C-alpha cells in the first residue's frame, strides 16, 4: 500500500511540475497574442478534452509529461501551408524574436520560481529537520556502543574542542584518521568522558569514519526575510552546481593526451542519475515524510528548469539558441539546419537517458 501511495504521489508531483511548466508557456503565448491550439497534461488519447476559445485543453491517459501546441511553422507545414510562417497572424514566428524567447523561456523560469517557492515553504512553514549533538540511537556493536555511549547523551566536546553541532561532530570523526577520540558527554546533568576509536565503512568507492550514533532532530523554521534569502540561495547553488557539472562533462568529452585521459577517468559519471534513480530518491523522500518529499520536489523543479535551458534543439534552450543566432544573422535559420540539430539533440538526450539508467543499475548492483 505504501508503494502504491508513493507511486501516486510521485506521478502526481511530476505531472504538476510539467503542467506548471507548460502553463507558463500558455500564459505568455496568450499575453503576446500567439494562437495556442492545444494544452495537454499527459500524452496519448485524451481522457478529458474541452475547447475554450481557440484552445483545446486535454488530459492524456499517459501521465508522463505534457505539452503546449502553439500555431507555429511545424503546425502550418502539417496543414499544407507553404508560405512564410511570419506572415500568418497569431503564429509564433509572426512575433518579434525577443517575444518568442520570453514565451519559450517561460516554462523553465516557472520551474525555477516554483522550486524557490517550495524551498520557501520549507523554511517558513514546514521547517527543516536539523540534527543536534544529542544521541537518539546507538547502533549495536558500534564503536560508540562498545565505548558506553547511551541514548540521550549530549556530546559536548571532542578531544577538548567544543562541538558546534552535528556537522562539526561528524567532521571531527571523519578527520580522526582512526585515532582514539575523547568525548565529553553530558548525561543526566553529569559530565562524563569516554574514549572511542572510530570505525571505517565503505560506500562504493568512498570510505568514511564513523562511531555509530544517530542524532536527535529538531524542527527549525525561519523568518520571512531569512526564508526568502535562503530559498534564493538554494536555487542559485543548485543551478551553479548543474552548470559546473555539465561544464566538467563537456571538458571530459574533449580531453586529449595521456595526462588528460587520466583526468577523464575522474569524470562525474557517478553523479548522473536516470529515471530509476530519481524514482528511488522520491520514494525514499516519501517514506521519510512531507519535508523530505517537498525538498525533493523543489530539487526536481530546479533540475527540470535548468535542463530545459540547455542549448540543445529541440528543447527550449535550443530554440532560444537558434533565435539568438537569427538575431545576429538577421534572418531565419533554415529548416534543414533545424531538423539536423533536432536529430542530434534527440540522440544526445537518448544517450544521457541510457547513461543515467546504466548508472542507476550500477548503483543498485553495488
C-alpha positions as CSV (number, residue, x, y, z in Angstrom):
1,X,0.0,0.0,0.0
2,X,2.9,2.4,0.9
3,X,4.5,1.7,-2.5
4,X,1.2,2.4,-4.3
5,X,0.7,5.7,-2.4
6,X,4.3,6.7,-3.2
7,X,3.8,6.0,-6.9
8,X,0.6,8.0,-7.0
9,X,2.3,10.9,-5.1
10,X,5.4,10.8,-7.4
11,X,3.3,10.7,-10.6
12,X,1.1,13.5,-9.4
13,X,4.1,15.6,-8.4
14,X,5.8,15.0,-11.8
15,X,2.6,15.9,-13.7
16,X,2.1,19.0,-11.6
17,X,5.6,20.2,-12.3
18,X,5.2,19.6,-16.1
19,X,1.7,21.1,-16.1
20,X,3.1,24.2,-14.3
21,X,5.9,24.4,-16.9
22,X,3.6,24.2,-19.8
23,X,1.0,26.5,-18.3
24,X,3.7,29.3,-18.1
25,X,4.3,28.8,-21.9
26,X,0.5,29.0,-22.4
27,X,0.1,32.2,-20.4
28,X,3.0,34.0,-22.1
29,X,1.7,32.9,-25.5
30,X,-1.7,34.3,-24.7
31,X,-0.2,37.6,-23.4
32,X,1.6,38.1,-26.8
33,X,-1.4,37.1,-28.9
34,X,0.0,33.8,-30.1
35,X,-2.7,31.3,-31.0
36,X,-2.5,28.2,-28.8
37,X,-4.1,25.2,-30.4
38,X,-3.7,22.7,-27.5
39,X,-2.7,22.5,-23.9
40,X,-2.3,18.9,-22.7
41,X,-1.3,17.3,-19.4
42,X,-0.1,13.8,-20.4
43,X,0.2,12.1,-23.8
44,X,-1.9,9.8,-25.8
45,X,-5.6,9.5,-26.2
46,X,-7.4,12.2,-24.2
47,X,-9.3,11.1,-21.1
48,X,-10.7,14.7,-20.9
49,X,-10.9,17.4,-23.5
50,X,-12.6,20.8,-23.7
51,X,-12.4,23.6,-26.1
52,X,-12.3,27.1,-24.6
53,X,-11.9,29.8,-27.2
54,X,-9.3,28.8,-29.7
55,X,-7.5,26.4,-27.3
56,X,-8.2,22.7,-26.6
57,X,-7.5,21.7,-23.0
58,X,-6.8,18.0,-22.6
59,X,-5.6,15.3,-20.1
60,X,-3.9,12.4,-21.8
61,X,-4.0,8.9,-20.4
62,X,-0.2,8.6,-20.2
63,X,0.8,10.8,-17.3
64,X,4.4,11.3,-18.2
65,X,4.7,14.8,-19.4
66,X,2.6,17.4,-21.2
67,X,2.9,20.0,-24.0
68,X,1.6,23.2,-25.4
69,X,0.9,23.4,-29.1
70,X,1.1,27.0,-30.4
71,X,0.4,27.9,-34.0
72,X,3.9,27.6,-35.5
73,X,5.9,26.6,-38.5
74,X,5.5,22.9,-37.7
75,X,1.7,23.1,-37.4
76,X,1.4,25.2,-40.6
77,X,3.5,22.7,-42.6
78,X,1.4,19.8,-41.4
79,X,-1.7,21.7,-42.6
80,X,-0.2,22.2,-46.0
81,X,0.8,25.8,-45.8
82,X,3.9,26.6,-47.9
83,X,4.3,30.3,-47.3
84,X,6.4,32.2,-44.7
85,X,5.0,31.5,-41.2
86,X,5.9,35.0,-40.2
87,X,3.1,36.2,-42.4
88,X,0.4,34.2,-40.5
89,X,-1.3,36.3,-37.9
90,X,-1.2,34.7,-34.5
91,X,1.7,32.3,-35.3
92,X,4.7,32.1,-33.0
93,X,7.0,33.2,-35.8
94,X,5.0,36.3,-36.5
95,X,6.1,37.8,-33.2
96,X,9.4,39.5,-32.6
97,X,12.3,37.2,-31.6
98,X,12.5,38.6,-28.1
99,X,8.8,37.8,-27.5
100,X,9.4,34.3,-28.8
101,X,12.3,33.9,-26.4
102,X,10.1,35.0,-23.5
103,X,7.4,32.5,-24.4
104,X,9.9,29.7,-24.8
105,X,11.9,30.5,-21.6
106,X,8.7,31.0,-19.5
107,X,8.4,27.3,-18.7
108,X,11.9,27.0,-17.2
109,X,11.6,30.3,-15.4
110,X,8.4,29.0,-13.9
111,X,10.1,25.8,-12.7
112,X,12.9,27.8,-11.1
113,X,10.4,30.0,-9.3
114,X,8.3,27.1,-8.2
115,X,11.4,25.4,-6.8
116,X,12.3,28.5,-4.9
117,X,8.7,28.8,-3.6
118,X,8.9,25.2,-2.3
119,X,12.2,25.9,-0.6
120,X,10.5,29.0,1.0
121,X,7.6,26.8,2.2
122,X,10.1,24.5,3.8
123,X,11.9,27.4,5.6
124,X,8.9,29.4,6.6
125,X,6.0,26.9,7.1
126,X,7.3,23.3,7.5
127,X,10.8,24.0,8.8
128,X,13.9,21.9,8.2
129,X,14.9,18.9,10.3
130,X,18.1,20.0,12.0
131,X,20.4,17.5,13.8
132,X,21.6,18.2,17.3
133,X,24.5,16.7,19.2
134,X,22.1,14.8,21.4
135,X,22.1,11.0,20.7
136,X,18.8,9.4,19.6
137,X,20.2,5.9,18.7
138,X,23.4,3.9,19.3
139,X,24.0,1.2,16.7
140,X,24.5,-2.3,18.1
141,X,28.2,-3.4,18.4
142,X,29.3,0.0,17.0
143,X,32.4,1.8,18.4
144,X,30.1,4.1,20.3
145,X,28.2,1.2,21.9
146,X,31.5,-0.5,22.9
147,X,32.7,2.8,24.5
148,X,29.5,3.0,26.5
149,X,27.6,5.9,24.8
150,X,23.9,5.8,25.6
151,X,20.7,7.2,24.0
152,X,20.1,10.7,25.5
153,X,23.8,11.6,25.9
154,X,24.8,15.0,24.7
155,X,28.3,15.2,23.1
156,X,29.8,18.5,24.2
157,X,33.4,18.3,23.0
158,X,35.9,16.0,21.1
159,X,39.5,16.0,22.4
160,X,38.8,19.1,24.4
161,X,37.3,21.1,21.5
162,X,33.7,22.2,21.8
163,X,31.2,20.6,19.3
164,X,29.4,23.3,17.3
165,X,26.7,20.9,16.0
166,X,26.2,17.6,14.3
167,X,28.1,18.5,11.2
168,X,31.0,19.7,13.3
169,X,30.9,16.4,15.2
170,X,30.9,14.2,12.0
171,X,33.8,16.3,10.6
172,X,35.9,15.7,13.8
173,X,35.1,12.0,13.5
174,X,36.0,12.0,9.8
175,X,39.3,13.8,10.4
176,X,40.3,11.4,13.2
177,X,42.2,9.0,10.9
178,X,41.0,6.2,13.2
179,X,42.8,7.6,16.3
180,X,41.1,7.3,19.7
181,X,38.8,10.3,20.5
182,X,38.0,11.6,23.9
183,X,34.3,12.6,24.1
184,X,32.9,14.9,26.8
185,X,29.3,13.8,27.4
186,X,26.5,15.3,29.4
187,X,24.4,12.5,30.9
188,X,21.6,13.2,33.4
189,X,23.2,16.6,34.2
190,X,26.6,14.9,34.9
191,X,29.7,15.3,32.8
192,X,31.5,12.1,31.7
193,X,34.4,11.3,29.5
194,X,34.6,8.3,27.2
195,X,37.1,7.1,24.7
196,X,36.1,5.7,21.3
197,X,38.0,4.6,18.3
198,X,36.1,5.4,15.1
199,X,35.4,2.5,12.7
200,X,35.6,2.6,8.9
201,X,32.7,2.0,6.5
202,X,32.9,1.7,2.7
203,X,30.1,3.1,0.4
204,X,31.1,2.1,-3.1
205,X,34.5,3.8,-3.6
206,X,34.0,6.1,-0.6
207,X,35.4,5.3,2.9
208,X,34.0,7.1,5.9
209,X,34.9,7.1,9.6
210,X,32.0,6.6,12.0
211,X,31.2,5.8,15.6
212,X,27.7,4.5,15.2
213,X,25.3,7.1,16.6
214,X,22.3,9.0,15.2
215,X,21.2,12.5,16.3
216,X,18.0,13.9,17.8
217,X,16.4,16.2,15.2
218,X,14.6,19.4,15.9
219,X,12.4,21.4,13.5
220,X,13.8,24.8,12.7
221,X,11.7,27.4,11.0
222,X,13.0,30.8,9.7
223,X,11.5,34.3,9.5
224,X,10.1,35.6,6.3
225,X,13.2,37.6,5.2
226,X,15.6,34.8,6.0
227,X,13.3,32.3,4.3
228,X,13.4,34.3,1.1
229,X,17.1,34.8,1.3
230,X,17.8,31.1,1.9
231,X,15.4,29.9,-0.8
232,X,17.0,32.1,-3.4
233,X,20.5,31.0,-2.2
234,X,19.5,27.3,-2.5
235,X,18.1,27.8,-6.0
236,X,21.2,29.6,-7.1
237,X,23.5,27.0,-5.5
238,X,21.8,24.1,-7.3
239,X,21.8,25.9,-10.6
240,X,25.5,26.7,-10.3
241,X,26.3,23.1,-9.4
242,X,24.5,21.9,-12.5
243,X,26.4,24.4,-14.7
244,X,29.7,23.1,-13.2
245,X,28.6,19.5,-13.7
246,X,27.8,20.0,-17.4
247,X,30.9,22.1,-17.9
248,X,33.1,19.4,-16.5
249,X,31.2,16.8,-18.6
250,X,31.9,18.8,-21.7
251,X,35.6,19.2,-20.8
252,X,35.9,15.4,-20.3
253,X,34.3,14.7,-23.7
254,X,37.1,16.7,-25.5
255,X,40.1,15.7,-23.4
256,X,43.3,14.9,-25.3
257,X,46.7,13.4,-24.3
258,X,47.7,10.9,-21.8
259,X,47.5,13.2,-18.8
260,X,44.1,14.4,-19.8
261,X,42.9,10.8,-20.3
262,X,43.9,10.1,-16.7
263,X,41.9,13.1,-15.5
264,X,39.0,12.0,-17.7
265,X,38.6,8.8,-15.5
266,X,37.5,11.2,-12.8
267,X,34.5,12.4,-14.8
268,X,31.3,12.8,-12.8
269,X,29.6,9.7,-14.1
270,X,28.7,8.6,-10.6
271,X,26.6,11.8,-10.2
272,X,24.5,11.0,-13.3
273,X,21.0,9.8,-12.4
274,X,18.3,8.4,-14.6
275,X,14.6,7.7,-14.2
276,X,15.2,4.8,-11.8
277,X,17.5,6.8,-9.5
278,X,15.1,9.7,-9.5
279,X,12.2,7.4,-8.6
280,X,14.2,5.8,-5.8
281,X,15.1,9.2,-4.3
282,X,11.5,10.4,-4.5
283,X,10.3,7.1,-2.9
284,X,12.8,7.4,0.0
285,X,11.8,11.0,0.4
286,X,8.1,10.0,0.5
287,X,8.8,7.4,3.2
288,X,10.8,10.0,5.2
289,X,7.9,12.4,5.4
290,X,6.4,15.6,3.9
291,X,9.5,17.7,4.5
292,X,11.8,15.4,2.5
293,X,9.3,15.0,-0.3
294,X,8.8,18.7,-0.7
295,X,12.6,19.2,-0.7
296,X,13.0,16.6,-3.4
297,X,10.1,18.2,-5.4
298,X,11.9,21.5,-5.2
299,X,15.2,20.0,-6.3
300,X,13.4,18.2,-9.2
301,X,11.8,21.6,-10.3
302,X,15.3,23.2,-10.4
303,X,16.7,20.3,-12.3
304,X,13.9,20.4,-14.9
305,X,14.0,24.1,-15.2
306,X,17.8,24.1,-15.8
307,X,17.8,21.1,-18.2
308,X,15.2,22.7,-20.4
309,X,17.5,25.7,-20.8
310,X,20.4,23.7,-22.2
311,X,21.2,24.8,-25.8
312,X,20.1,21.5,-27.3
313,X,17.5,21.6,-30.0
314,X,14.5,21.0,-29.9
315,X,14.1,21.7,-26.2
316,X,13.5,25.3,-25.0
317,X,17.2,26.2,-24.6
318,X,18.0,25.0,-28.2
319,X,15.1,27.1,-29.6
320,X,16.3,30.2,-27.7
321,X,19.9,29.5,-29.0
322,X,18.6,29.5,-32.6
323,X,16.6,32.7,-32.1
324,X,19.8,34.3,-30.8
325,X,21.6,33.2,-33.9
326,X,18.8,34.6,-36.0
327,X,19.1,38.0,-34.2
328,X,22.7,38.1,-35.1
329,X,22.3,36.9,-38.8
330,X,19.0,39.0,-39.1
331,X,17.4,36.1,-41.0
332,X,15.8,32.8,-40.1
333,X,17.9,29.6,-39.7
334,X,16.9,27.2,-42.5
335,X,14.6,24.4,-41.6
336,X,17.1,21.8,-42.9
337,X,19.6,23.0,-40.3
338,X,17.0,22.8,-37.5
339,X,16.0,19.3,-38.5
340,X,19.6,18.2,-38.4
341,X,20.0,19.9,-35.0
342,X,16.8,18.1,-33.8
343,X,18.2,14.7,-34.8
344,X,21.4,15.4,-33.0
345,X,19.6,16.8,-29.9
346,X,17.3,13.7,-29.6
347,X,20.4,11.5,-29.9
348,X,22.1,13.4,-27.1
349,X,19.1,13.0,-24.8
350,X,18.7,9.3,-25.6
351,X,22.4,8.9,-24.7
352,X,22.0,10.8,-21.5
353,X,19.0,8.7,-20.6
354,X,20.9,5.5,-21.3
355,X,23.9,6.7,-19.3
356,X,21.7,7.7,-16.4
357,X,19.9,4.3,-16.5
358,X,23.2,2.4,-16.6
359,X,24.4,4.5,-13.6
360,X,21.2,3.7,-11.7
361,X,21.6,0.0,-12.3
362,X,25.3,0.1,-11.4
363,X,24.4,1.7,-8.0
364,X,21.7,-0.9,-7.4
365,X,24.1,-3.7,-8.2
366,X,26.5,-2.4,-5.6
